[in-house]
Amino acid sequence: MKSVGVTMAAVLTLAAVSMIGATNAIARNGAAGDPVKGKQVFLNSNPKCSLCHSIGASGGKFGPDLTAIGKKRDAAWLAKYLPNPQFENPENKMPAVAAKGKDLEDLIAYLVSLKGK
């Protein structure tokens, strides 16, 4: 019985540490994902976001520059927009982002972290 109590205490401690880490990530950038992994999603998705969008000096020019998108849009807006870019404007030419689940969360975290120079 005693070892079960210790194990339960360890599980609860790990859960608390995990929640603190997740809360810190959200507090840092307003999104639950990992911005480092999100940058990889941005660069390697199919189609590649960087074909149309620029960040800094690299990327395409067809879509808007995303260098400071984190100053203009929050995680909630991006979570609604990316899977359905036509939700605000049916004439929008941007295709739906193919990333789902954790990849989409990571992409949103990356975009929210972009605050410009």
C-alpha positions in Angstrom: 0.0 0.0 0.0 2.7 2.4 0.9 4.5 2.0 -2.5 1.2 2.8 -4.2 0.9 6.1 -2.2 4.5 7.0 -3.3 3.7 6.2 -6.9 0.5 8.3 -6.8 2.5 11.2 -5.3 5.1 10.9 -8.0 2.3 10.8 -10.7 0.7 13.9 -9.2 4.0 15.7 -9.0 4.7 14.9 -12.7 1.2 16.1 -13.6 1.8 19.4 -11.8 5.2 19.9 -13.4 3.7 19.2 -16.8 0.8 21.6 -16.3 3.2 24.3 -15.2 5.3 23.8 -18.3 2.2 24.0 -20.5 1.0 27.1 -18.7 4.5 28.7 -19.1 4.4 28.0 -22.9 0.9 29.6 -23.2 2.0 32.6 -21.1 5.1 33.1 -23.3 3.4 33.3 -26.6 -0.4 32.8 -26.2 -0.4 29.3 -27.8 0.0 25.8 -26.4 2.4 24.4 -29.0 6.1 24.5 -29.5 7.3 27.4 -31.6 10.6 25.7 -32.5 8.7 22.7 -34.0 6.2 25.1 -35.5 8.9 26.8 -37.5 9.6 23.3 -39.0 6.0 22.9 -39.9 6.0 26.3 -41.6 9.1 25.4 -43.6 8.2 21.8 -44.4 4.4 21.6 -44.7 2.8 20.6 -48.0 2.3 23.0 -49.6 5.1 25.0 -47.9 3.9 28.2 -46.2 7.1 29.9 -47.2 6.3 29.6 -50.9 3.7 32.4 -50.5 4.6 34.0 -47.2 7.8 35.7 -46.1 9.3 36.1 -42.7 12.1 38.6 -42.6 14.1 38.5 -45.8 13.1 34.9 -46.9 10.0 33.4 -48.4 7.5 34.2 -51.0 5.7 37.5 -51.9 2.3 36.2 -53.0 0.8 36.1 -49.5 1.2 38.6 -46.7 4.5 39.1 -44.9 4.3 37.2 -41.5 7.3 38.8 -39.8 5.1 40.5 -37.2 1.9 38.4 -37.4 2.1 37.7 -33.6 1.5 41.4 -33.0 -1.6 41.4 -35.2 -3.3 38.0 -34.5 -3.7 35.8 -31.5 -3.7 32.0 -31.2 -7.5 31.7 -31.1 -7.8 33.7 -34.3 -5.1 31.6 -36.1 -6.7 28.4 -34.9 -9.9 29.4 -36.6 -8.3 30.9 -39.7 -5.7 28.4 -40.7 -8.0 25.4 -41.3 -10.5 27.6 -43.1 -8.9 30.8 -44.5 -12.2 31.7 -46.2 -14.1 32.1 -42.9 -13.8 35.9 -43.0 -13.5 36.4 -46.7 -14.8 33.8 -49.2 -12.6 35.3 -51.9 -9.4 34.5 -50.0 -7.0 32.5 -52.2 -5.1 30.9 -49.4 -5.6 27.1 -49.2 -6.5 25.5 -45.9 -3.4 24.6 -43.9 -3.0 20.8 -44.0 -1.3 20.6 -40.5 -3.6 19.0 -37.9 -3.4 18.3 -34.1 0.0 18.9 -32.5 1.5 20.2 -35.8 -1.2 22.8 -36.1 -0.7 23.8 -32.4 3.1 24.1 -33.0 2.6 26.2 -36.2 0.2 28.5 -34.3 2.8 28.9 -31.5 5.4 29.8 -34.0 3.3 32.4 -35.8 2.2 34.0 -32.5 5.9 34.2 -31.5 6.6 36.4 -34.6 6.7 39.9 -33.3 8.8 41.6 -36.0 12.2 43.3 -35.5 
